[in-house]
Amino acid sequence: MKRLGLALIACAAAVIAADRALPPDLSRLTAGVEVLDGQGRTLSVLPAPGGVWRLPTNVADVPPHLTAMLLAAEDRRFHWHPGVDPIALARAALQWVQAGQVVSGGSTLTMQAARLLEPRPRTLRSKLIEIARAFQLEARFTKDEILGVWLTLAPQGGNLEGLRAGSLAWFGRPPAQLDAAEAALLVALARRPEALRPDRHADAARRARDAVLLARAAGAGAVNADERAVALAEPVPASRLPMPRLAPHLAREVSRGAPPGARIATTLDRDLQRAVERLAEEALRGLPDRAAIALVVAEVETRAIRALVGGSFGVESRAGMLDLTRAIRSPGSAQKPFLYALAFEGGVARPDTIVSDIALRFGSYAPENFSREFTGRVTAADALRQSLNLPAVALLQEVGALRYAAALKAAGSPPRLPPGAEPSLPLALGGAGTTLRELVALHGLLGDGGRAAPLTAIPGPPPPRTDVIVPHAAAAVAGILVQPFPGGGPPGIAWKTGTSWGGRDAWALGLDRRHVAGIWVGRPDGTPIPGLTGRAAALPVLARSFALLPAAPRDPLHIRPAAQPFAEAADRLRLLFPMQGAVLAEGGPVTIRATGGRRPLTFLVDGAPLAAERARREAAWTPPGPGFYRITVLDADGVSARSELRVR
C-alpha cells in the first residue's frame, strides 16, 4: 500500500510537472481589433495578424438559442464531463470497429477547443494530445471560458474564424442579433467550413443548417416549432459581405497601440458616419481626378466627433491612406471669423462699425479681394459675410499679428509658419497652415461662448475648455454668419467658406446650436484645381451634411440691439497682448497692450513698473532673458489684469 501510495504521488507529481512544463498554447487567440460607435455598434474591424478575420467572442456575445444549438449538436454533456466524455468516446470507438472507419470522433467541445488552439493532422496521436489538452483546459478555465475559446476560433469559411467574424461577414450584424436559422448555419459551418460555404455550396449549407435545426436543436428545445418553421424557410446568404469598414482613418488612429482583441469605443454615430461617407462619394463624382474630400462633424458642447471622413480610403490616386483631416493646409478666409471675434472683443470694431474695402498697401503688402474688385464702405458684419480681404487685413493690423497668432495657439490652432518667419498681416488671409480638425474646433468655440477645446473621438469627460474669446463677441460673429445656403439647405446655420491661393484648398465651416462641421476639398499633393472655390466645391457638401443632422438653428445677429455689450466689453480692463500662457522668442522689445479700464494705466513686469506714457494703452518692454514673467496692468481705479508668459 505504501508503495502504491508513493507511486500515485509520483504520478500526480509527474502530471503536475508536465502540465506546468507544457501548458496549452493560447497564441491563436490573438485577435483583430473592433472599433465601435457611441452606441456600441460596429464601425470598423481590423484583421488579426496574417490577415485572418478573428474577433474575441464569449458566451455573452451570442444569443442563448445559439449556445443551446451548439451544445445539442456537438456536446450534450458539456457541463457535466471533465473535458472528455467517456460515453461519446466509447460510442465513437464502437462505430469505428463496426464500420471499419471513423464515423464520429467523440470529441467534446473542450477537445475541439484544444484542436483549434493547436491544429494537427487527425491521427490517433493527435486525439490523445487533444484529450490531454482538454483536461488542462478544464483545470485552468471555466466552462464559459472554454466555450469562448471555441466561439472565437471556430472556422467559418475562408479567412473567417470565430462566430463574431462569421456573423459580420455572412449576415452583416453581430451574433447577438442572429435569428435561429442564422445561428444554426454558423454552428453547422464550423464542422466543414469550406464544403458548407453558403456562397459556394448553397444546397449543402442549407441541408447542414436544417439538420442542426431539426435533428439536433429541436431535441434540445433550442427553438420552438413555430420558430423552427420560420427558420427552415429562410434562404442561406448568397454572398459574403465585406467586413465593416466605416471611418477607416479614425479606426486606425484609435486602434494604434491597442492590444489584440480590443474593442475600442468612439464617439461616432454609425448611421451618420455611413450617410456622410455616401455623401462624400457622391460629391467626388463631380470633382476632377486626384481630388479628395475630408469631412468632420462634431458636437459643439462636448467637441465629440460624430462623423469623420479622412479621404478616399484605399484609393491610391487620391492618396487614400492619408487622413486629410490632419493634413496641414492653408485655410484661406476660413479663419476670418476668429479674427473678427478678437477685434470685437478688444473694442477695435463692432458689427456695425464702418470699415473701408478699398485698395490699400500695408508697407510692401498689397492684398486684393478674391473678385479683384472693391466694395467701398461697409459694416464690419457685411465685410465678414462677404469675406472682404482689405477690412480683414486692416483689422489684423489693429489687433496685432502677434496677438492673433497667440490667440490662435491658445484656441488649439497654432499657425504653422515657414522656419524663421514671424506672424504678419498675411495671417488674415490664411498665410499659415492649419488642419481641418483644428478649424472645426476653432469654429466650435463661436458656438460655445468663446471657450476653446480640442475635438475628441474617445468617450469620456469633455476636454477642458480655455476661455479665449468673451462670450458676446463669439456669439456676435456666429450671428453674423447665419445666412441661407446659396443652393438651398437647412436654415439657421452660421457658415463661412475659404479658398487658398491658386485654388489648392476649398473650405466650408458651419455650426448650429448643437453641431459644428467642416469640409475640405482639394488635391492631397497640393497641386491647384483651376476654378476651385470653397463656395462652389465645399459649401454644397456642408449644406447637405447639416441636412443629415437634427435641426438646431441659430438666430441671426440683430446688430443694433447687440451694440451695448460691445461698449461694456471695451470698458473692461483686459490685457490684449501678451495673452495668458504666451511663449515668446528671445530678442527685441515686446509691446504690451491693454484695453478698457480708466486711464492712466500702469504696466508692471514681476511687480516692477515700466516706463510708459500713462495716457497710452501700451508699453514697450525688452525681456532681460529667457524665463517666466508676470505682466500686470493697473487702471486709475485700482482694477488689474494680468497674464503670465514664457520667453525662450
Secondary structure by P-SEA (a helix, b strand, c coil): caaaaaaaaaaaaaaaaaaaaccccccccbbbbbbbccccccccccccccccbbbbbccccccaaaaaaaaaaccccccccccccaaaaaaaaaaaaaacccccccccaaaaaaaaaccccccaaaaaaaaaaaaaaaacccaaaaaaaaaaccccccccccaaaaaaaacccccccccaaaaaaaaaaaaccccccccccaaaaaaaaaaaacccccccccccaaaaaaaaacccccccccccccaaaaaaaaaccccccccccccccaaaaaaaaaaaaaaacccccccbbbbbbbbcccccccbbbcccccccccccccccccbbbbbcccaaaaaaaaaaaaccccccbbbbbcccccccbbbbcccccccccccaaaaaaacccaaaaaaaaaacaaaaaaaaaaaccccccccccccccccccccbbbcaaaaaaaaaaaacccbbbbbbccccccccccccccaaaaaaaaaaacccccccccccccbbbbbcccccccccccccccccccccccccccccccccccccccaaaaaaaaaacccccccccccccaaaaaaaaaacccccccccccccccccbbbbbbccccccbbbbcccccccccccccbbbbbbccbbbbbbbbbcccccccbbbbbcc
